[in-house]
């Protein structure tokens, strides 16, 4: 009888957790594109789903852009990290005389909450390529930066507020048809910023800003394809890291002892 009553209590608690818990508030999401500092007012595709957002083939001043952003937003403190990854394709169109233009892509989402742990570390990564279609010279200077804003407001400019990672830089130049790699430095190992004040369920915003300054000397078509992510993660406790560091030695010692005992 006691066991039956305990099972009933557990079932009741599970039912409350599923049915009685408050629903999650949906995060807000924005992709904003600026050309030479002017907001191009691009729109998210109607087919965007809960964790995937698209701007496809949007024609803006001097560029055509295609942007896909994927998020692991859950609205809870589950897991040890939150990430927003994106793929950005940009094609230039500067006319017969070429020229120089800058494009900023701002990907922002609010409603994030930190996993349980001792604060979080924000980091960004990016990598990609520059492709020159024609015979003239094409050059791109690119940057990448991540932002974390505890005001929980979506970014409304290419210079968001809040904590931010060190700026990553990449550049490439190509004369004639071909592709050059865009390598962003510093790499991810030196590109984190700690924010110990973010350690609870208070919502905040994650934003990533990609900037590209293109220069062409003629009417050749130039494109850049860059993928990257912004990640807020709970650092592993120092004691846990030390324990895992020594674990192989403990396993090896136990194996050696068992081997000696078998002889």
ABEGO torsion letter per residue (X at the ends): XAAAAAAAAAAAAAAAAAAABBBBBBBBBBBBBBBGGBBAGBBBBAABBAABBBBBGBBBBGBBBBBBBBBABAGBABEABBBBBBBBBBBBBAEAAEEBBBBBBBBBBBGBBBBBEBEBBBBBBBBEBBBBABABBBBBBBBBBBBBBAAGBBBABABBBEBBBBBBBBBBBBBEBEBBBBBBOBBAAAABBBBAABABABBBBBBBBBBBBBBBABABBBBBBBBBBBBBBBBBBAAAAAAAAAAAAAAAAAAAAAAAAAX
